[in-house]
Amino acid sequence: MEKEKIFGKTPNGGDYSIALYINEKGDLVKPNEATKIIIKEYTKDGNLIQETIGFTKKIFSTAIELGLNGTENTI
């Protein structure tokens, strides 16, 4: 399931939310393959009221494996 619709009140007063599971290439993927999750909260009329973006442990472990831990590589 690359996209999941969750019915019920949301933390910001919405009536339902949609979670999108995205990999490092920007493709929609299964939750266990995601590096980023976008959660969109909507009113019952379909109006977007909040969008939250989060990152999974998978993206941080990949960054550490590549040496991108914020201390060794600078721009």
C-alpha positions as semicolon CSV with decimal commas, in nm:
position;residue;x (nm);y (nm);z (nm)
1;M;0,000;0,000;0,000
2;E;0,170;0,318;-0,123
3;K;-0,110;0,546;-0,009
4;E;-0,333;0,505;0,292
5;K;-0,655;0,691;0,379
6;I;-0,734;0,706;0,750
7;F;-1,084;0,806;0,859
8;G;-1,138;0,984;1,189
9;K;-1,047;1,313;1,353
10;T;-0,691;1,430;1,296
11;P;-0,463;1,619;1,539
12;N;-0,525;1,949;1,355
13;G;-0,903;1,922;1,340
14;G;-0,943;1,739;1,011
15;D;-1,189;1,463;0,940
16;Y;-0,953;1,224;0,764
17;S;-0,590;1,199;0,656
18;I;-0,392;1,048;0,373
19;A;-0,043;0,908;0,425
20;L;0,194;0,884;0,128
21;Y;0,498;0,656;0,152
22;I;0,789;0,774;-0,064
23;N;1,140;0,643;-0,131
24;E;1,461;0,839;-0,194
25;K;1,379;0,860;-0,566
26;G;1,039;1,021;-0,500
27;D;0,840;0,711;-0,597
28;L;0,537;0,590;-0,402
29;V;0,634;0,266;-0,224
30;K;0,520;0,025;0,046
31;P;0,557;0,161;0,403
32;N;0,858;-0,061;0,487
33;E;1,045;0,074;0,181
34;A;0,976;0,443;0,250
35;T;1,236;0,700;0,348
36;K;0,980;0,981;0,370
37;I;0,618;0,993;0,478
38;I;0,382;1,276;0,392
39;I;0,064;1,300;0,596
40;K;-0,211;1,528;0,465
41;E;-0,508;1,619;0,684
42;Y;-0,839;1,715;0,522
43;T;-1,181;1,846;0,621
44;K;-1,488;1,642;0,529
45;D;-1,525;1,869;0,223
46;G;-1,181;1,774;0,096
47;N;-1,001;2,095;0,194
48;L;-0,636;2,043;0,291
49;I;-0,569;2,191;0,635
50;Q;-0,227;2,049;0,729
51;E;0,061;1,869;0,561
52;T;0,331;1,704;0,769
53;I;0,652;1,554;0,630
54;G;0,856;1,302;0,826
55;F;1,159;1,087;0,758
56;T;1,206;0,723;0,851
57;K;1,502;0,554;1,014
58;K;1,584;0,406;0,674
59;I;1,697;0,741;0,532
60;F;1,920;0,812;0,833
61;S;2,084;0,470;0,827
62;T;2,148;0,510;0,452
63;A;2,303;0,852;0,510
64;I;2,534;0,716;0,780
65;E;2,641;0,428;0,554
66;L;2,737;0,687;0,290
67;G;2,924;0,897;0,544
68;L;2,669;1,179;0,538
69;N;2,639;1,227;0,910
70;G;2,675;1,605;0,906
71;T;3,027;1,619;1,046
72;E;3,257;1,475;0,782
73;N;3,100;1,618;0,467
74;T;3,048;1,990;0,425
75;I;2,957;2,199;0,127
